[in-house]
Amino acid sequence: MKLRFGFGFLAALTALSGCDLAPPYAPPSVATPGAFKTAPPPGPRAAVADDWWRNFHSPELDRLEARIELDNPDYAGALARYQRAKATLDLASSALYPTVIGEPELSYNKQSQNRPLRSANQPTYYGANQLFGQLSWEIDLWGRVHDLVVAAKAGAQANDDLLAATRLSLHATLARAYIALRGADAQAALLSRTIKLYQSALDLTEERLKQSIAPPIDVERAKVQLANAQAASADIAQGRAVLENALAALAGDVASSFRIAPSAVQPSPPRPPRAAPATLLLRRPDVAARERLLFAASERIGSAKADFLPRFYLMLSGGTQSTNLDLLNFHNSLWSYGPGLSAPIFDGGQRQAALDAARADFSLAAADYKGSILAAYQDVEDALASIRWLSSQNSSLTTASQSAQRALDMSMSLYKDGAASSLDVVTAQSAALDAERARLAVQTRLLGQYVELMVALGGGWSGQAPPPESPSPPPIALGGPQGRDPDASGLPAAEAQR
């Protein structure tokens, strides 16, 4: 009768379990624009692939990028954080199951002859042997454990997204450094050619001085031009060395043994990627990570609320005990079972503080999530605007560089014929060098902005849907005609592609 009552009580509690005190999940609302403010560059569009850096058509860049996931320590650290989040999920999930502990013990003992209260018939030597085990299980009546498990699952998903965000960031950092290094190589090649021309001009001017055709000031002007070009070349070499060392660290190599051969050929500008505001949030791993962290924070509010209510446990223990080794004898068995209860009475405001902290964490996560959405659109707009105006600037500087070179050629020809002064030549030389250096600098910046656009669009990343046992969040509240509604399964159409 008592046994039936105990199991009946357990069945009743189990039937009542499954309550969820977590608040309805409500991410912040952010309106989605119908189109980006700045139109993408003209030309045929290309999909943003996971290996987007191949669009620059640089085998050396491809080789370096392949080392990110093999040798980069930052990526290895992000991978370890993701693996730790999965272990945390397994730890939280273990609370859904009973805990069973076995405690076998075999001992032979001697008690003191003068032990207090020892009776005359107690043996001095005796065995104390037992096979004992116990089971404990928290009945999740208010959904406390369930909410913690769901929060841990969302945290693991967030770390998966953060791993993708780290990977994207590292690939982009390497691409930026490589493009800057090739820009430095182009500048160095230009200055090398210029130094040779300036040296020839100095030799010419010194020869004219010897022939009393040119005044000494012309020689000094030519020396100034040559020395300035040599100083600029040294400055470019210093910057290139720093960039090469940065690439070594990104590739997971020692800077002292890392070399990249100079090449004045810069990577090719990629085709403009496809960019649509309605799909931007599906392609950004950082936005996806913050959404999962927001959902986890919401679930932890439910767990904090459940801490105000009693916790129910099932306790079961039993085994055999004997002074001999006949532990398998049924007459030596012992057991106990029954429900347990732990109810809060007074904690000095500890539980209320924990609930307030959980709510504050949700507000913070909501602010971070909304901020990541706004930053995502800003990043795309910044990159598109930069590409548009840098392209225009590059076109103008190309015209200026060509005209400055023609002016320099004419000035040198006139100077040789004695129809122009050395000041005209120096002015033309400075203008030609400055125009070409400015063009190369803008071309390098333009290539870098294509990297920024690839990153702003998510770099070809596509998330995965949450596991079936994890509650799916409602759709992101996006205003305007591009708003999305949940499908029949309750999973948002936007999230279904993750």
N, C-alpha and C positions, 0 to 999 in steps of 0.2 A: 504493500500500500504506500509506504513512504517512498519507495523507489519510483513508483508510478507518479507520485506527486512531484518529486524532484524533476523528472523528465518532462512532466506536464508544464511545470513552471518555466523550464528552459525553452520548451516549444513556444510558449506564449511570448516570452521575451524576443525570441528569434523572429516570430511573426510580426512583432511591433517594430523590429529594427528596419533600417532603411530610410529613416527620416533624414532630411537634408536641410540644415539651417543656413546654408550659404545663400547670400542675396542673389536675385536675378542678375545675370551677367549683362552689364550695359557699358560697352566701350564708348568713349567720347565721339561725338558726331563731328565730322569734318567734310565740308562740301567738296565734291570733285569737279574740276573744271572740264568743260567740253573739249578744249584743245589747249595746247601749250601756247603761251604768249608769243614766244619766238618760234618761227617755223624752222624745222630741221633743214640742213643744207640740201641744195638741189642734187638730183642724181638718183640712180637706182638705189633702193633700200636694201639693207642686209640685216638678217636676223642677228640678235645678240647671242652669240654662242657661248657655251661654257668656257671654251678656250679662245675668247675674244681677241687676245693679243696676236693671234695668227693673222688677223686682218691687216697688221702692219707689214707683213711679208718680209720678216727679218729672221733668218735661220738662227742667228746668234741670240736674239731675244727669245725665240722658242726654246732654245737649249737651256737658257738660264731659267726661264719660267718653269720648266719641267723639274727643277731642283727644289722648288718651294715646298712641295708636299713630301719630299724625300729627306731634305737636310735642314730646312729652316727651323730653328729652335722655337720661334714664336708660334708657328703652326703646330709643332709637337706639343707645346704647352696648351694650346686651345683644344687639341684632340684629347689631352689628358683631362681637361676640365669637363669635356663632354662625357668621357668615360666615367668620371666621378659622379656626374649627374645621373647616369644610368644606374650606378651602384646605389646612389641615394634613393632612387625609385624602387629598386629591389628591397632596400632596407625598409622603406615605408610600406611596401606591399606585404612584407612579412607579418605586419601587425594584423592583417586580415585573417590569419590562420592561428590555430592553437599552438601554444608552446608546450612541448613535451620534454621533460628532463628525467633522465635515469640516474639513480644514485645507489649502485651496488656497493656493499661494504663488508669486508671480511676482516675480523680482528680477534686476537687472543689477548686477554687482559688479566692483570693482577690488581686487586684492590688492597688498600692498606689495612693492616691488622687493627689499627687504631682509628679507622674512619669513624667520624661521629655518627651515632645512631645505627651503627652496624649491628645486626642481630647475629646470634650465635650460629644459626643454621645457614648463613650466607657463605657461599664458597669463596675461597681466596682466589682461585683461578677460574676463569669462565670465558666462554666464547660469546661474541656479539656479532652475529652475521645477519645480513639482510639483503634482499633484492627489492629495491623500492623505486617507484617512479611517480611523477606527478604531472598533471596537465592543467594548464590555465588558459583561459580564452576570454578576451573582452568582447562582450556582445555589443556591437556597434549600434546601439539603440537610436542615437541622435545623429549618426552619420559623421562623427568626429574623425574616425580613422579613414572613412571613405573620402572625406574632403582632403585629408592630408595626402592620401594616395593620388587623388586626382591632381592636386597641386604639384606633387612630385613628378607626375607624368608631364604636366605642362612645363615644368622646369627643365625636364630632359629634352623636350621638344625645343624649348628656347635655346638650350645649349647647343643643340644640333644646328639651329639657325645661326647662332653666334659663331659656331665653327665655320659655317659657310661665309659669314661676314668677315671673319678673320682671314680666311683664304682669299676672298675677293680683295681685301685691303692689301694683303701682302703682294699679290700678283700686280695690283695697280701701282704700289710703291716701287716695285722692281721695274715696271714698264716706264714709270716717270723718270727714274734714275737712268735707265738705259737711253731713253730719248734725250735727256739732258746731256749724257755723255757723248752721244753721237752729235748733238748740237755743238758741244765743245770741240769735238774733232773737226767739224766743219769750220768753226771759227779758227782753230789752230792751222788748218790747211790754208785758209784765206790769209792769215797773218804770215805764214811761211812764204807764200807767194809774194805778199806785199813787202816783206823784209828783203827779199831778193831784188825786187824792183827798186826799193828805196836805196839799197846798196848800189845798184847800177846807176841810179840817179846821183848818188853821192860821188861815185867814181867819175861820172860825167862832169859834175860841177867842179870837182877838184882839178880835173884836166883843163877845164875852161879857165880856172883860176891861174893855173900854171901858164896858160897862153895869154893871160891878162885880158881874157874876154869877160869873165865874171868877177864880181867883187867878193871879198872874203865873207861878207854877210850871207851870201848865197850858200857857201859851204856850211856855215853854222846852221842855217835853216834846214838844210838837207840832213845834217847830223841830228837835229832835234826830231825830225820826222822819223828817222831810222831808230833812234833810241826809244821814242814813244811806242813804236810798233813792237820793238823787242820787249818792252815792259808789259805791253798788253798780251804778248805771247806767253810770257812767264805767268801772268795772272790766269790765263786760260789753262795753262798746264797745271797750276795749283788746284784749280777747281775740278779739273778732270781727275786728278789723283784722288781727291776726296770722293768723287762720284764712283770711281772704280773700287775704292775701299768699301763704300756703301753697298755696291752690288755684291762684293765678296761676302759681306755679312748676311745679306738677304739670301744668297745662294748657299749659305751654311759652310762657307770656306774661310780659311785664314787669309787675311788681307795680304800678308807678306809673300804668299806664294800664288796670289791670284793675279792674272794678267788678261787684259782684253786688248787685242791688237787695234791700233787706231784705224779708223775708216771715215772718210769724209762723206760717205753715202749715208744719208739719213733714211729712217724707215719711211715707207710709202704711206700717205694719208689713207685711212680706211674708208670704205663706203659708209655713208650715213646710216646709222642703225634705225630700225623701226622704233618709234616712240609714240605711245598712246597713254594719255592720262588715266584712262579707265583701268588699265592693266598694270600701272606702275607699282601699286601696293602689293601686287601678287609676285613681283619680281625682286623685291628688296628684302634680303634676309634680316637686316637690322630691324625693319618694321615688323616683320613676322615674329622675331624674337621678343620684341617689346609687347606685342599682342599676347603672346603666350605667358609672359611674365605678369601681365595685367590679369589674365584669367586665373593664374595661380594665386595671385594676391586676393582675388575675389573668393576663391575656395578656402583660403586660410581664415577669412572672416567667419565662415561657417564653423570651422574647427574651434575658433576662439569662443564663439557663442556656445558651442556644445560643452565647453569646459565649465560652464555655470551649472550644468545639470549632473545628476548622479551618473556614475559609471557602474555597469553591471558586469560581473565576471562569473564564469563557471569554473569551479575548482574541483578537481578530481585527483585523488592520490591513492596508492595502494601498492601492495607487494607481499613479501613473506619475511618473517623474522624468526630467528632461532639461535640458541646457544651452540647448536651443532651445525652440521652441513646439510641437514635434511630440509633445504629451503624449498623444495618442490612439493612438500607435504601440504595439502590443502588446509589442514588444521593449524598451520603456522601462518596463514594469510591474515592480512589486515588491510582495511581500506576506509576511505572517507570521501564523501562528495557533498556538493551543495553550492548554492549561488553565493556570490559575494557582492558587496555594495560599497562604493566609495562616494561619499557625498560631500561637497564643499560646505563648510559652515562659516568659517571666518578666515580670510587670508590677507587682511589689511589693504584690500584694493588691488591685489596682484592680478586677478583675472580681468578686472575692468581695465587695468592698464594694458594688458595684453590685447584685449579687444580694441581699445583705442589705437594701439600701435598697428594692429592689422588693418584697421580702417585708414589710418594715415598712410600705410604702405600702399594700399589700393589707390588712394588719391595721388601719391607720388608716381606710381606706375602708370596711372591714367595720363598724368601730365607728360611723362616721358614718351608714352605712346603717341599722344597727339603731337608732341614736339618732333618725333621721328617722321610723322606723316608730313608735317609742314616742311621739315628739312629735306625730305625726299623731293618734293616739288621744287623747292628752292634750288637744290643741286642740279636738277635737270634744266631749269630755266637759266641758271648761271652758265652751265656748260653750253647750252644752245646759243645764248647771247654772245658768249666769248668766241665761239666758233664763227658766228656770223661776222662779228666786227674784226676779229683777227684775220679772217679771210680777206675782208676788204682792205685792212691795213697791209697785209702781205702783198696784195695786188698793187697798191700804191707804191710800196717800198721797192717792188720789183722794177716798176717804171723808173723810180728815182735812182735806183742803183745802175740801171742801164744807161740812163742819161748822164749820171755822174762819171761813169767809166768812159763814155764818149767824150765828155768834156776834158777828162784827164788826158786822154789820147791826143786831143787837139792841142791842149796846153803844152804837153811834152814836145809835140812836133813844132809848135811855134817857138818854144824855148830853144830848141836845137838850132832853129833858123835865126835866132836872135830877135824874134818879133814879140816875145813875151818875157816877163820878168820871172825870177825864181819864186816870187811871192804868188804869182798866178799859179805856178806849178804846185807849190805847197798847199795852197787853198784847194786846188782841184784834187790833189792827193787825199787830203783830209776828208773832203766831201765824198769821194768815191769809197774810201775805207769805211767811213761812218755809215753810209747808206747801205753798203753790203753787209756790214756787221748787224745793223738794225734789221735787215731783211732776214738774215739767218736766225737772229734771236726771236723774231716774230714767228718764223716758220717752226722753230722748236716749241714755242709756246702753243702754237696751233695744234701740233701733234699731241702735246700734253693735254689739251682740252678735249681731244677725242678720247683719251684715257678717262678723263673726268666724266665724260658723257656715258661711257661704257659702265663705269662704276655707279653713276647716278641711276642708271636703268637696271641695276642689279647684276650686271655681268653674266647674263645667261642663266642665273640661278633659278631653279623652280623647286618650291618646297614640296613636302609630302603631307598627306592628310593625317590627322591624329589617329592613333590606334582606335579600333572599333569600340573598345571598352571605355575610352575616354570621352566624356561629354564634349560635344563640339560647340564652339562658341557661336552666338548668333551673328548675322552678317554685320560687317562694319557699317555703321550708319553714315552713308554718304549721301549728301543732299543732291538735288537736281535730278535731271532725267537719267543720269547714269547710275542712280541708286540700285542696289541689287537686293533681291528677296531670297529667303531660304527656299531650297527645293523641297520636294515632298518628304525627303528623308530627314529634314531638319538641318542638314549641312548647307551652309551658304554656297551659292554657285561659285563665288569667288574662292572660298576655302576648299572647294572640292578639287581644285586644280593643284593644291599644295601637296 
